[in-house]
Amino acid sequence: MKVPSSFPLPITVGDLLTHTSGLDEIRPGTQAPSEAEVLGLSEFLKTRLERVRPPGTTISYSTYGTTLGGELVEEVTERPFEEYLRENVWSPLAMTRTSIRVPAALAEDLAMGYEREKDALVPQAWEWYHTTPASSINSTAVDMAHYMIALLEEGRYGSQAILTPETVRAMQRQQRTMHPLIPGVTYGLWEDFVGSLRVIEHGGNMAGFSALMVLVPSERAGFFVVGQLEGSKLRDTVKQAVLETLFPAARTRLPAPTAPKDFAKRAAAFTGRYAPSSSCHTCEPRSVPYILEVKADDEGLLFTGSKWIETAPLLFERKDGTGYICFQTDAQGNVVSLHAGSYWNFEKLN
């Protein structure tokens, strides 16, 4: 697979695993109309790799980076991605009901996804993706438990080992962050700070479903949540409740911030409209799924129903003491981006 040489530095495997490849998130086009029309990874990617920023500089959720990683596995191992996963991950971990293309023997066991339309719940059609390494694992809660145990037990499940302890530690360790005080990304997993408790996690959405895997390495604990409705907040509510109930560290809060008296003089530099960094830059017109509107009063910044108080240059603490955000500037000192941790990164539009 040939990657465009748009920037001097090449894209590394580490960049792919940490969502810092700088590849554009081109949408729509990741879905296939049917199973028969799903393209091979190299065929799909050969016309859709667009680099929009230097690698290693910005965490930005990347379907294409993960898909390119899967294609790299196929090149190195000379076998299909799903076959490699089955032989090296699922079979050793006794994940007997996990697949990309669901076998006929399990077809009758598939759950039906639903979305709400007005007052009705409407069944959703199955989704097929060209970007299978990023989009298409089908599993059960029991199989996911086997996988989570392996990640919490240095790569082992029972007598089987799929990773070395050193590799698992690298997967659990923060590899990139946009600021030391906000969550970053490990190799393949997102970081979050809930109170003073550090967790690593990964979620997923498709029509009719949302899911979340949460690991607490310091406690050798984890849980998996899956429910109906794409983008449902149920998983986040359950996550917060479980962590605060079981782990006292999750209930801690930062010291209450004190608003600087002169903040109003600087407020205009931060306010404005921001787009997710993972929106499509090369689409015509640029494809922006939603806009984050940042406003201000004399005390701090206002967005998503929360107030943020400046505690250091370009650093703000949430008024309720539950976390930080940071901003970045260009060479002229103009604010160009907002970073709230893990994949929540935004570019200023005006």
Buried (B, 14 or more C-beta within 10 A) or exposed (E): EEBEEBBEEEBEEBBBBBBBBBBBBBBEEBBBEEEEEBBBBEEBBEEBBBBBBBBBBBBBBBBBBBBBBBBBBBEEEEEBBBEBBBEBBBBBBBBEBBBBEBEEEBEEEEEEBBBEEEEEBEEBEBBBBBBBBBBBBBBBEEBBBBBBBBBBBBBBBEEEBBBEEEEBBBBBEBBBBBBEBBBBBBBBBBBBBBBEBBBBBBBBBBBBBBBBBBBBBEBEBBBBBBBBBBEBEBBEEBBEEBBBEEBEBBEEEBEEBEBBEEBBEEBEBBBBBBBBBBBBBEBEEEBBEEEBEBEBEEBBBBBEEBBBBBBEEBBBBBBEBBBBBBBBBEEEEEBBBBBBBBBBBBBBEE
